[in-house]
Amino acid sequence: MSFEQLHRETAAKLDDAVDKICSQLVVEKEQLKTMTEGFIEAMENGLNHPNSSEVNSSTTPSPNSAGLSMLPSFVTGLPNGTERGILLACELGTMHFRICSVELLGDHTFQLRHVKSHLPQEVIEEDTASSDKLFSFMARRTYAFIKRAHPEVLDPHAGVSMKMGFTFTYPVEQTSLNEGILIRWTKNVQIKDTVGRDVVQLFQDQLDSQGLERIRIVALTNDTVGTFLSLCYSSGSSMSSLATGEVVEPVIGCIIGTGTNGCYMESTENIGKLQPELRERLIREGKTKMCVNTEWGSFDNELKYIPTTKYDTLIDQKFSSNPGFHLFEKRISALYLGEILRNILLDLYQQGLILTQYRTERSLPHRLKTPFELGCQVLAHIEIDDSTNLRETELTLLQSLRLPTTPQERYAIQKIVRAISRRSAYLAAVPIAAILMKTGALTKRYHGEVEVGCDGSIAEYYPGYRSMLRHALALSPIGTEGERKVHLRIAKDGSGVGSALCALVA
């Protein structure tokens, strides 16, 4: 066989292998329907299933077979944009801590000053991490910010105190607005001695030790709840569409970034996991709705509905810190999309279909062999590359992975990237459609429209992602008519502003 014949045969095998992989990543219309129905069922189960059994000392708890966590936030009212005040807000994210000063101007706008700090590895890595190290670091960064932005708080004679809202982007079981017990860490963070403890008290103790007793954490919120409140503040609890004049109601706050999650307002009487006396008291006080953090990244940990490939299984079992958990998130979020591509490339190499210049797997570029080294921003560049022979993709892979490729390999990689991102967007549409159906938000008003506030790197920056999500919504049970009523809106700085709004009403 000539070299040319061999090349053609290998090229055909590569095309066939890539087509097979991409076909496994397709989400069909019927699957969207089944998953949406399953999501609604999981919401109902989660609203009536206590989460206390999930709070334990294990970093790899058993999945909740009863459904989604559906965590009550104790946020029972929504801002309307007229709120005023200067408050502090902080956010503990995947790899960062951010401290903000938020001035609410009362006209749907705000001014924000903030400092974002990267979390040192010794603060979050399993072998060296502890609660004291994490919250002490956060308190020290808060002190540095206060010294520059609000020095009057440090003056014992000024008598100035400030309220703080604390955005905590990991699952907690809240028993009040300012108390939350950590259920589990996610997104590859592992600090064992924090699980089962009140994260507000842990942080407040460290603030006090830094001489910041005048700063009081009065509200704990999730980033999705913060995004939703920020959306309501900037829009008003309902607004008129400039395009149509119809009422547009904020319904969902969601994150599609390093992780994924969402929240919405649920009727208090439907939250069966609340203590009966508490539920009845809230209703008597007129608090007939409460914001619920769905923790939708944990949808279908039993894999009854969501599509699964061998790459999903490998990543979950071998490379993630919480195998068997957050399986929905592991098919959607930025943390995992690059890892899916990396494992597919290694599989194609092992089949002898790509990167044949490397004679052994040991000789492959180190970055290609390193878990989570391939970032989602690389996929974003490849997604929209239309240059000759995908020259931009070639440069991107060289810069990010030190990986030389042929034109044929690059076209194969782009096809895989587009299948990975499309599956992510289609899956992300499922909880949005399910919440809209469960709440009846699309039919509450004649010609009424709804607003979904989104935050996160994928929702905001990944090219074409929102268009793919909208296409999936049209294929979902809400149909094209329902999809046309949905406004997807980026909620910038949602977690910080929302946290401040929580603190204002506390």
C-alpha positions in Angstrom: 0.0 0.0 0.0 1.4 3.4 -1.0 1.8 6.2 1.5 -1.0 8.1 -0.3 -3.4 5.2 0.0 -2.4 4.7 3.7 -3.1 8.4 4.3 -6.5 8.3 2.6 -7.4 5.2 4.6 -6.3 6.8 7.9 -8.2 10.0 7.0 -11.4 8.0 6.3 -11.0 6.1 9.6 -10.6 9.4 11.5 -13.7 10.9 9.8 -15.7 7.8 10.8 -14.5 7.8 14.4 -15.2 11.6 14.8 -18.7 11.1 13.3 -19.4 8.3 15.8 -18.2 10.4 18.7 -20.2 13.4 17.6 -23.4 11.3 17.2 -23.1 10.3 20.8 -23.1 14.0 21.8 -26.3 14.8 20.0 -29.3 15.6 22.1 -32.5 14.9 20.3 -35.9 16.6 20.7 -37.4 13.6 22.4 -34.5 13.5 24.9 -35.2 17.2 25.7 -38.8 16.3 26.4 -37.9 13.3 28.6 -35.2 15.2 30.5 -37.5 18.2 31.1 -40.2 16.0 32.5 -37.7 14.2 34.7 -36.3 17.6 35.9 -39.8 18.7 37.0 -40.3 15.4 38.9 -36.9 15.9 40.5 -37.9 19.4 41.6 -41.1 18.2 43.2 -39.2 15.4 45.0 -36.5 17.8 46.2 -39.0 20.3 47.6 -40.3 17.7 49.9 -37.1 15.8 50.7 -34.9 16.9 53.7 -31.3 17.6 52.9 -29.9 17.0 56.4 -28.8 13.5 55.4 -26.5 15.0 52.9 -24.5 16.9 55.5 -21.7 14.7 56.6 -18.0 14.6 56.8 -17.5 12.9 53.5 -16.3 14.8 50.5 -17.9 12.3 48.2 -21.4 11.8 49.6 -23.9 9.5 48.0 -26.2 11.1 45.4 -29.6 12.2 46.6 -31.9 9.7 44.9 -34.9 11.7 45.9 -34.2 14.4 43.4 -32.6 17.9 43.4 -31.5 19.5 46.6 -33.9 22.5 46.1 -32.4 24.5 48.9 -34.6 27.2 50.5 -32.7 30.6 50.5 -35.0 32.4 53.0 -35.1 35.2 50.5 -38.9 36.0 50.4 -39.0 39.3 48.6 -37.6 40.8 45.5 -36.1 44.2 44.9 -37.8 46.7 42.5 -34.9 49.0 41.7 -35.7 51.8 44.1 -33.4 50.5 46.9 -30.6 52.7 48.2 -27.6 52.3 50.4 -23.9 51.4 50.6 -23.2 47.8 51.6 -20.4 45.3 51.5 -20.6 42.1 49.5 -18.1 39.2 49.2 -18.0 36.1 47.0 -16.1 32.9 47.4 -15.9 31.4 43.9 -14.1 28.4 42.4 -10.6 29.8 42.4 -11.1 33.4 43.7 -12.4 35.6 46.5 -13.9 38.9 45.7 -14.8 41.7 48.1 -17.0 44.6 46.9 -18.5 47.9 48.1 -21.9 48.4 46.4 -23.7 51.7 46.3 -27.3 51.2 45.2 -28.5 54.4 43.6 -32.3 53.7 43.7 -32.8 54.1 40.0 -32.0 50.5 38.9 -28.3 51.4 38.8 -25.4 50.9 41.1 -21.8 51.8 41.5 -19.3 49.0 42.5 -15.8 48.9 43.8 -14.1 45.6 44.2 -10.9 43.6 44.5 -10.6 40.0 43.2 -7.9 37.7 44.7 -6.8 34.4 43.4 -7.0 31.6 46.0 -3.6 30.2 46.8 -3.2 26.5 46.2 -2.4 25.7 49.8 -5.8 27.2 50.8 -7.9 24.8 48.7 -5.7 21.7 48.0 -6.7 18.6 50.0 -3.3 18.0 51.6 -2.8 21.5 53.0 -6.3 23.1 53.1 -8.3 23.8 56.3 -11.2 26.1 57.2 -8.9 28.3 59.2 -6.5 28.9 56.3 -9.4 29.6 53.9 -11.4 32.0 56.0 -8.3 33.7 57.4 -7.2 34.4 53.9 -10.6 35.9 53.1 -10.6 38.0 56.2 -7.1 39.4 55.5 -8.2 40.4 52.0 -11.3 42.0 53.4 -9.2 44.0 55.9 -6.9 45.3 53.1 -10.0 46.4 51.0 -11.7 48.1 53.9 -8.5 50.0 54.8 -8.5 51.5 51.4 -12.2 51.8 50.6 -13.9 52.4 54.0 -11.2 53.3 56.5 -13.9 54.9 58.8 -14.9 51.3 59.8 -11.5 50.8 61.3 -11.7 54.0 63.4 -13.0 52.9 66.9 -14.2 56.5 67.6 -16.2 56.9 64.4 -18.8 54.3 65.4 -19.3 53.2 61.8 -20.5 49.7 61.0 -21.4 48.0 57.8 -23.6 45.1 56.7 -22.1 42.5 54.5 -23.7 39.9 52.2 -21.8 36.7 51.6 -22.1 34.9 48.3 -21.1 31.3 48.8 -21.1 29.3 45.5 -21.2 25.8 47.0 -24.2 23.9 48.3 -25.3 24.9 51.8 -28.4 24.0 53.9 -29.8 27.3 55.2 -31.8 27.5 58.3 -32.0 31.3 58.2 -30.9 34.1 56.0 -27.5 34.4 57.8 -26.7 30.8 58.6 -25.7 28.0 56.3 -24.2 24.5 56.8 -21.9 23.3 54.1 -23.4 20.2 52.5 -20.5 19.4 50.2 -17.7 21.0 48.2 -17.9 21.0 44.4 -15.8 22.1 41.4 -12.7 20.1 42.7 -12.4 22.1 46.0 -11.7 19.8 48.9 -11.5 21.2 52.5 -12.8 18.3 54.6 -13.1 20.1 58.0 -15.6 22.7 56.6 -18.3 20.2 55.6 -21.2 20.2 58.2 -20.2 23.6 59.6 -21.8 27.0 59.4 -19.7 29.0 56.8 -21.1 32.3 58.0 -19.8 31.8 61.6 -16.4 30.5 60.3 -15.9 33.7 58.3 -17.3 36.0 60.9 -14.9 34.6 63.5 -12.0 35.4 61.2 -13.2 38.9 60.5 -13.5 39.5 64.2 -9.9 38.3 64.7 -8.8 40.8 62.2 -10.4 43.7 64.1 -13.4 43.9 61.8 -16.1 43.4 64.4 -18.1 46.3 62.9 -18.6 44.4 59.8 -21.5 41.9 60.3 -22.4 39.2 57.8 -26.2 39.5 57.8 -27.1 37.5 54.7 -25.8 34.4 53.1 -26.7 33.7 49.5 -25.8 31.5 46.5 -24.4 33.1 43.3 -27.6 32.1 41.5 -29.8 33.9 44.0 -27.5 36.9 43.8 -27.8 36.9 40.0 -31.6 36.7 40.3 -31.8 39.6 42.8 -29.5 41.7 40.7 -31.7 41.0 37.6 -34.8 42.1 39.6 -33.0 45.3 40.8 -31.9 46.3 37.4 -35.2 45.4 35.7 -37.6 46.0 38.5 -39.7 43.0 39.8 -41.5 43.3 36.5 -40.8 45.6 33.5 -42.2 46.6 30.1 -40.4 45.4 27.1 -39.2 48.4 25.0 -39.7 46.3 21.9 -43.3 45.1 22.5 -44.7 47.1 25.4 -45.6 43.8 27.1 -44.8 42.9 30.7 -41.5 41.1 31.2 -41.2 39.2 34.5 -37.9 38.0 35.9 -38.3 34.3 36.6 -34.9 32.6 36.8 -31.4 33.4 37.8 -28.7 31.0 36.5 -25.0 30.5 36.3 -23.4 28.8 33.3 -19.7 29.1 33.8 -17.2 27.1 35.7 -20.2 25.4 37.3 -23.9 25.6 36.5 -26.9 26.2 38.7 -30.2 28.1 38.9 -32.9 29.5 41.2 -36.4 30.7 41.0 -39.3 31.9 43.3 -41.4 29.0 44.6 -44.7 29.2 46.5 -43.8 28.9 50.2 -46.7 26.4 50.7 -45.0 24.0 48.1 -41.7 23.8 50.0 -42.5 20.8 52.1 -39.0 20.4 53.5 -39.6 23.5 55.6 -40.7 22.9 59.1 -44.5 23.1 59.2 -44.6 25.8 61.9 -42.1 27.9 60.0 -43.9 27.5 56.7 -47.2 28.5 58.3 -45.6 31.5 60.0 -44.1 32.7 56.8 -47.4 32.5 55.0 -49.2 34.3 57.8 -46.6 37.1 57.5 -47.4 37.4 53.8 -44.2 35.7 52.7 -45.9 33.5 50.2 -42.9 33.0 47.9 -39.3 32.0 48.6 -36.3 31.9 46.3 -35.2 28.3 45.9 -31.6 27.3 44.9 -32.2 24.2 42.8 -28.6 23.0 42.7 -29.4 21.7 39.2 -25.8 20.6 38.6 -26.8 17.5 40.5 -29.7 16.6 38.3 -30.0 12.9 37.4 -26.9 11.5 39.3 -28.6 8.2 38.6 -28.2 8.7 34.8 -31.8 7.9 34.1 -32.1 10.7 31.6 -28.9 12.6 30.6 -26.8 11.2 27.7 -23.5 9.7 28.7 -20.4 8.7 26.8 -17.4 6.8 27.9 -15.5 10.1 28.2 -18.1 11.4 30.7 -17.6 8.3 32.7 -13.8 8.4 32.6 -13.7 12.1 33.7 -16.2 11.5 36.5 -14.5 8.4 37.9 -10.9 9.1 37.3 -10.3 12.9 37.2 -13.1 14.6 39.3 -13.0 15.1 43.0 -16.6 14.0 43.5 -17.2 10.9 41.4 -20.8 10.0 41.0 -22.0 13.5 41.8 -22.8 16.7 39.9 -23.0 14.6 36.7 -25.3 17.1 34.9 -22.8 19.9 35.6 -19.9 17.8 34.3 -21.5 17.8 30.8 -22.3 21.5 30.7 -19.8 23.7 32.6 -16.6 25.4 31.5 -14.5 23.3 34.0 -15.3 20.1 32.1 -15.8 21.0 28.4 -12.1 21.2 27.8 -11.5 18.0 29.7 -14.0 16.2 27.5 -12.1 17.4 24.4 -8.8 16.4 25.9 -9.9 12.8 26.6 -11.4 12.5 23.2 -8.1 13.5 21.6 -6.2 11.0 23.7 -8.6 8.3 22.7 -8.2 9.1 19.0 -4.4 9.1 19.5 -4.5 5.7 21.1 -6.5 4.4 18.1 -3.7 5.7 15.9 -5.9 8.2 14.1 -4.3 11.6 15.1 -0.9 12.9 16.2 0.9 10.0 14.7 4.2 11.9 14.9 4.3 10.9 18.6 5.5 7.3 18.7 4.5 6.7 22.4 2.0 8.3 24.7 4.8 9.3 27.0 6.2 11.6 24.2 2.9 13.5 23.9 3.0 17.2 25.1 2.8 17.3 28.9 -0.2 19.7 28.8 -2.3 17.3 26.7 -1.6 14.6 29.3 -2.5 16.8 32.3 -6.1 16.8 33.5 -8.0 20.1 33.3 -5.1 21.8 31.5 -7.2 22.4 28.4 -9.3 25.4 29.1 -12.8 26.3 27.7 -11.4 29.4 26.1 -9.4 27.2 23.7 -12.7 25.6 22.6 -14.2 29.1 22.1 -11.4 30.0 19.7 -11.8 26.8 17.8 -15.6 27.1 17.7 -15.7 30.1 15.4 -12.4 29.7 13.4 -13.1 30.1 9.7 -9.5 30.9 8.6 -7.8 29.0 5.8 -6.9 25.5 6.9 -8.0 26.6 10.4 -4.8 28.5 10.9 -6.2 30.2 14.0 -6.9 26.8 15.5 -3.4 25.7 14.7 -1.9 28.7 16.6 -4.4 28.2 19.5 -3.4 24.6 20.0 0.3 25.4 19.7 0.0 28.2 22.3 -2.2 26.3 24.8 -0.9 22.8 24.5 2.3 23.0 22.5 0.5 20.7 20.1 1.2 20.7 16.3 -1.6 19.5 14.1 -2.4 18.9 10.5 -5.3 20.6 8.7 -7.3 17.4 8.7 -6.8 17.0 12.4 -7.9 20.5 13.0 -11.1 20.1 11.0 -11.8 16.9 13.1 -11.1 18.8 16.3 -13.4 21.7 15.4 -16.2 19.2 14.6 -15.8 17.6 18.0 -15.6 21.0 19.8 -18.9 22.1 18.2 -20.6 18.9 19.2 -19.4 19.3 22.8 -20.6 22.9 23.1 -23.9 22.2 21.4 -24.6 19.3 23.9 -23.8 21.7 26.7 -26.2 24.3 25.5 -29.0 21.8 24.9 -28.6 20.3 28.3 -28.5 23.8 29.9 -31.9 24.5 28.3 -33.6 21.6 30.2 -33.8 23.2 33.6 -34.8 26.6 32.2 -37.7 25.0 30.3 -38.7 22.9 33.3 -38.8 25.8 35.7 -40.9 27.8 33.2 -43.3 24.9 32.9 -43.5 24.2 36.6 -44.2 27.8 37.6 -46.5 28.5 34.7 -44.6 31.7 34.1 -45.3 31.7 30.3 -49.1 31.6 30.8 -49.6 34.0 33.8 -50.3 37.0 31.6 -51.8 37.3 28.1 -48.8 37.9 25.8 -46.6 38.0 28.9 -42.9 37.5 28.5 -40.2 36.3 31.0 -36.7 37.1 31.7 -33.8 34.7 32.6 -30.8 36.3 34.2 -27.5 34.6 33.3 -24.1 35.0 34.7 -20.9 33.0 34.0 -18.2 32.8 31.4 -19.9 30.4 29.0 -23.2 32.3 29.0 -21.5 35.6 28.5 -18.5 34.9 26.3 -18.7 31.5 24.5 -19.5 32.3 20.9 -23.0 31.2 19.8 -23.9 29.6 23.1 -27.0 31.6 23.8 -28.2 31.0 20.2 -27.8 27.3 20.7 -29.6 27.4 24.0 -32.5 29.3 22.4 -32.7 26.7 19.7 -32.9 24.0 22.3 -35.6 25.9 24.2 -37.6 25.9 20.9 -37.2 22.2 20.6 -38.1 21.6 24.3 -41.7 21.2 25.5 -42.2 25.0 25.7 -42.0 25.0 21.9 -41.2 27.9 19.6 -44.0 30.0 21.0 -42.6 29.7 24.5 -39.0 30.3 23.4 -40.1 33.6 21.7 -41.4 34.8 25.1 -38.0 34.2 26.9 -35.5 37.0 27.2 -32.0 35.8 28.1 -30.2 38.6 29.8 -26.6 38.8 31.1 -26.5 39.9 34.7 -23.1 41.5 35.1 -21.7 41.5 38.7 -24.9 39.6 39.7 -23.5 37.8 42.7 -22.0 40.9 44.3 -25.0 43.2 43.8 -27.4 40.5 44.7 -25.5 39.8 47.9 -25.6 43.5 48.8 -29.4 43.5 48.2 -29.8 40.6 50.5 -27.8 42.4 53.2 -29.9 45.5 52.8 -33.2 43.8 53.7 -31.7 41.6 56.4 
